[in-house]
Amino acid sequence: MSIKEMLYTKIVGWLNVVTGYFNTQLCGYYLKKNEEHADTFLKEFRSFREDPTNFSAQEKAKPRKNCTHLKGSRRSQIFCKDYNLAAHRFVDGRTKIWCLNHCGFEVWSGQEGFKEAVALMEQSTNTPTSSEHVVWAITRKGQDTVYVDKDPTVTCQDKRGD
């Protein structure tokens, strides 16, 4: 190996060391800057609430009686009725439907007005969401498979504890 080649390999080796050192320093610097930016953003965002550590204290929108729950401008509402509603089915089987216009409208399954909300949701182009939900399949010979929400093995006596 000639002196030129040895010198070249030494220079390349030191350049790799220096580059690695600066990359780790820059990485640490950018991580710190991003963390500071996130902290200032959260402080500013939470300053609008009275108690920034209490997330359940967020004010809900006051219900507006004149909300039509429709998407878009008044002109587009004339031609097509597309409701701006969301529906979500929770793990326990309950369903919540609410207005995405922040008017405060929300109804849960079993409450008064739920059937009307389901009818409006069916006219919407929004897709309902759901959490994971347990469904039991009942198969009988010669019949179609039936899917049920409640455990078919639980009887009334099991629920009472007899």
N, C-alpha and C positions, 0 to 999 in steps of 0.2 A: 504494500500500500504506500502510495507516494505521500509526500508532505501535504500536497494540495488536497488529496482525498481525505487525509486525517483531519486537516483543518476544516474542510467542508463538513464532515460528519460531526465534529465538535460544535461548529456554529449551528448546524441544524438541530442538534441535541439541545443546546442552550436556548434556541428559539422556541422549541417545543416546551421547555420548562417555563420560560417566560410567558408564552402564550397561555399555558395552562394556569399559571398563577393569575394573570390578568382576567382570564375567563371566569375563574372562581370569584375573584374580587368583584367583577362586573355583575355576575349573577347575584351575589349577596347584595350589592347596591340596588339592583332593580327589584329584588324581592322586598327590601326595606322600603323603597319608594312606593311600590304597589300596596304594601301594608299600610303605610301612612295615608295614602290616597283613600283606601277602603275605610280607614278609621275616620277620616274627616268627612267622608260621604255619609257614613252611618250616624255620626254625631249630628250632622246637618239634617238628615232624614228624621232622626228620632227627636230632634228639638221641637218638632211640630206637635208632639204629644206631651201631655202633662208629665207622665211618668215613663221615661224611655225604657225602663227595664220591664214594664208590665205590658206584655204583648196582647193580653186579653182585654186591655183597657182601650183598645182602638175603637173609635166611635163608629157606629154603624150609621149608614145613611138614613135620614128620616124619610119615612114613606111619603111618596108624592102621589096624590090621587089622580093627577092628569097624565100619568105615564101610560103609553099604549103598549109598551114592551116590544115595539117594532124596531127593526134595524133600519139604518139609513136616514136620508132626509125625507121631508114631507112629500116631495115629488115622487121619490121611488116607492114610498109607502102606498101611493094611489094605485100603482100597477101591480104590485106584488106584496102580499102580506107574509113577511118573513120575520118571525118573532125572535128577539134577541134574548133567549132564555137558555139556561144551562140546567142539566139534570145530572145528578150523581147518585149512584147506589152504593151504600156503605156496606161494610162487612156484616153488620147485624141484620141486613136485609131492608133497612129503611131507605127511602129515596127522598132526596131534597131537590126541589126545582126552584130556581131563583132568577131574577131579572139581571141581565148584564149591563143595563143602563144605570145601575147604581141608584135605583129608585127605592130600594128597601123591600121590594116584594120577595118573599120566600115562603114556601109551603112544604111541609113534610108529608110523607105518606100517612094516611089515616086522619089527617086534619081536614077541616071543612075547606072546600075549594080545590082539593087535590085533583079531582077528576077534570075540572075545568083547566087546570094548569097542564095536565097530561094532554088534553086536546090541543092546547096552544103549542105545546112542545112538539107534537106530531106535525104541526104546520111549519116548524122551524127547520132550517137546514143544518143547525148545530147538532153534533153527534153527542148522545148521552155517554157519560163515563161511568166506570164502576171500579170498586175495589175488588180484591179477590173475594169470591163468595163460594161457599160450599153448596153444592147441588148434588142431590142423591138421584140415582137412576133406578127406576123400578122396571124390571123386565119380567114379562109374563109370557109364557109359551103361547104362540099364536096371536099375540097382540103387539101393538106398537110400544116402544119404550116410552115411559113417562118420566119426566124430570120434575122433582119437587124441591122446594126450599127448606122445608122442615124435615127433621129426622123421622123417617117412617117407623123406626123401631121404638120411639118413645111413646108410651101410652099415657092415658089420663092418670093411671095409678102411679106411674113413675114421677109425674109432675107433682102429685099431692104428697108423695112419700109413703104411700100405703104398702 
